[in-house]
Amino acid sequence: MARVIKNYLIAFFTAFFTKWLEDFFIVSAIVLTVLNTYLISVIGLNILIGNYVLAVFLAIIGVTLARR
């Protein structure tokens, strides 16, 4: 039973890092951008700018991984 669970976890993480990681980066960048757009008047400007930079960085990494 432990071998089955181990093989399942290895297969899941292998598939995640080879097939889904770029999608995760792109979707998280989109979600972060949308959330920041709604929080413009609530959070400080420096945090807002940092979150937008993080979203752009995640999107660039996701697109780069998707093209590979």
N, C-alpha and C positions, 0 to 999 in steps of 0.2 A: 504494500500500500504506500509506503514511504517513497518507493522508487517511482510509482505512478504520479504521485504529487510532485516529486522533484522534476520528472520529465515534463509534466504539464507546465510548471512554473518556468522552466528553461525555454520551452516552446513559446509560451506567452511573451516573455521578455525579449526573446529573439525576434518574434514577429512585431512587437511594439517598436523596438529600436530600428528595425529595417523597413517597416512598411507604414507605421502610423505616426512616427515621430514628427515628420514634416507637417502632417495634417494637424497634429496637436499644437505645434508652434504657430501655424497660421491661424487656427481657430482661437487660440489664446490671445494672439495679437488683436484679432477682430473684437473679441469680447472685452479686452482691456481698453481698446479705443472707444467702444460704445459706452462702457461704464464711465470712463473719464469724461465723455461728452455730457453725460447726465449729471456729473458731479462738479462741473466747472465752478459753480457759485458756492460750493460747500467746502472744498479742500483748498489748501494754499497753492499759490502759483508754482513754487519750486517743486512740490510733490506732483502737481499736474504735469509739468514739463518733463519730469523724470519718468512718469508713467507713459507719456507719449513716446519718449525716446526708447523706453523698454519695449513698447509695442512695435515700433519700427524695427528695432533690433531683432525681435522674435520673428517678425514677418520676413526680414531679409534672410535669416537663418533657415526658416521654413522653405522659402522659395529656392534657396541655394541647395538644400537637401533634396527638394523635389526634382530639380533639374538633373541631379546626379544620377 
